[in-house]
Amino acid sequence: MEQEIFGLPLYLVISIVWFLPTFLVAFSKKTFGAEKVTWIIAILAVSWFSWMFYFIIAPVVERPEPEDNQP
């Protein structure tokens, strides 16, 4: 019974920490589209190493700046 009490919170903490990089990349504004999906797949496959590379390398392709169309 005691293991059940501590097992669930421990499992939840480990799950949150494991998926944290995926959520951070998913809601990041550094990348978009196919590049973001590629990073998420890499993180799910290799987890924390891909997340570290994401913050070092991303964005691979520069995002075009919106044009000001003011008269």
C-alpha positions in Angstrom: 0.0 0.0 0.0 2.8 2.4 0.9 4.4 1.9 -2.6 1.1 2.8 -4.3 1.0 6.1 -2.4 4.5 7.2 -3.4 4.4 5.5 -6.8 1.8 7.7 -8.6 3.3 11.1 -7.6 6.8 9.9 -8.5 5.5 8.6 -11.9 3.8 12.0 -12.5 6.9 13.9 -11.7 9.1 11.7 -13.9 6.5 12.0 -16.8 6.4 15.8 -16.6 10.2 16.0 -16.5 10.5 13.6 -19.4 8.0 15.5 -21.6 9.0 19.0 -20.6 11.4 19.5 -23.6 8.6 18.4 -26.0 6.2 21.0 -24.5 8.8 23.7 -24.5 9.6 23.2 -28.2 5.9 22.8 -29.2 5.1 26.3 -27.7 8.3 28.0 -28.7 8.2 30.8 -31.3 11.7 30.1 -32.5 10.6 27.6 -35.2 7.5 26.8 -37.1 5.9 24.3 -39.4 7.8 21.3 -40.6 11.0 22.4 -38.7 9.1 22.4 -35.4 7.6 18.9 -36.1 11.1 17.6 -36.9 12.4 18.9 -33.7 9.6 17.4 -31.7 10.1 14.0 -33.4 13.8 14.2 -32.6 13.1 15.1 -29.0 10.7 12.2 -28.6 13.3 9.8 -30.2 16.4 11.1 -28.4 14.8 13.3 -25.7 17.1 15.6 -23.7 20.0 15.7 -26.2 17.8 17.0 -29.0 16.3 19.6 -26.7 19.8 20.9 -25.9 20.6 21.0 -29.6 17.3 22.8 -30.3 18.3 25.7 -28.1 21.8 25.9 -29.6 20.9 25.4 -33.3 17.2 26.5 -33.9 16.1 28.1 -36.0 17.8 26.5 -38.9 16.0 28.6 -41.5 15.6 32.3 -40.8 12.0 33.4 -40.5 11.0 36.3 -42.8 10.2 39.5 -41.1 6.7 40.9 -41.6 6.6 43.9 -43.9 5.2 47.2 -42.7 2.7 48.4 -45.2 2.2 51.8 -43.7 1.7 54.8 -46.1 
